[in-house]
Amino acid sequence: MLFLPNPHAPTARLFAEADIHRLADKAARTGWLLVIDEAYHQFSGTDYAPLARANPSVALLRTFSKAWGLGGVRAGYLLASPEVCNVVQNFVPPFGLPAHTAQILLAVLESPGYVQGIVQTLVAEREKLFQALQKHPTWRVYESQTNFLLVRTPDAAAAYQGLLRQGILVRRQDHYPGLEGCIRVSVGTPQENQRLLEAAFSLAEVPHA
Ligand SMILES: *Cc1c(COP(=O)(O)O)cnc(C)c1O
């Protein structure tokens, strides 16, 4: 089994479509499963459901935690061939979906435009934040297809602490190989993003001892 988050976390990028199709073909030929984790797919506008439908060696994981804004509901789903679903069913506890969870999911699923509204606002804010952070004197911001931005700073610990002192919590990513200095910033409300920008630019002005 190969798990592929697409868009990827924490790089916030998409894999090339041709590469995903090559992996899917290979999975079909050699009998393994390609599991595409589409936790962020609404923010990139990608959807591998047609591929999973056409190729039983491809399965998709989806969550209500990101674009739907329902992390506390703890719900997600698998899109896979009946054969794969039958196997997975053996590992799922009986009555795994509480009634109140189902009611919340029904309410949002039956509200036209619910998720599209969240995604549209977030993507617009993400692009504004991206443009603004590109002007930062010492940080380098990477293009994102998700609801967060990966930023390379001169010193992840200093950036983390400096932001925290101003009441802003980000996630350090510098423990990953190749992501030295990197932090991950969630796109927030317009007010939160403005505060982040002010804090980020104020950090660059701190004189070095
Ligand atoms: C958030 C996330 C998930 C799903 O998380 P749950 O809240 O447990 O549904 C899955 N994969 C990635 C890459 C994520 O970022």
The ligand as an SDF file (V2000), in Angstrom:
LIG
                    3D

 15 15  0  0  0  0  0  0  0  0999 V2000
   -6.1720   16.6920    8.5360 C   0  0  0  0  0  0  0  0  0  0  0  0
   -5.6250   15.5960    7.7480 C   0  0  0  0  0  0  0  0  0  0  0  0
   -6.2720   14.3570    7.6790 C   0  0  0  0  0  0  0  0  0  0  0  0
   -7.5580   14.0320    8.3830 C   0  0  0  0  0  0  0  0  0  0  0  0
   -7.5600   14.3100    9.7380 O   0  0  0  0  0  0  0  0  0  0  0  0
   -8.8030   13.9310   10.6420 P   0  0  0  0  0  0  0  0  0  0  0  0
   -9.1030   15.1730   11.3990 O   0  0  0  0  0  0  0  0  0  0  0  0
   -8.3230   12.8100   11.5030 O   0  0  0  0  0  0  0  0  0  0  0  0
   -9.9250   13.5220    9.7480 O   0  0  0  0  0  0  0  0  0  0  0  0
   -5.7260   13.3830    6.8960 C   0  0  0  0  0  0  0  0  0  0  0  0
   -4.5860   13.5990    6.1920 N   0  0  0  0  0  0  0  0  0  0  0  0
   -3.9440   14.7690    6.2170 C   0  0  0  0  0  0  0  0  0  0  0  0
   -2.7210   14.9470    5.3890 C   0  0  0  0  0  0  0  0  0  0  0  0
   -4.4280   15.8020    6.9970 C   0  0  0  0  0  0  0  0  0  0  0  0
   -3.7850   16.9690    7.0380 O   0  0  0  0  0  0  0  0  0  0  0  0
  1  2  1  0
  2  3  1  0
  2 14  2  0
  3  4  1  0
  3 10  2  0
  4  5  1  0
  5  6  1  0
  6  7  2  0
  6  8  1  0
  6  9  1  0
 10 11  1  0
 11 12  2  0
 12 13  1  0
 12 14  1  0
 14 15  1  0
M  END
$$$$
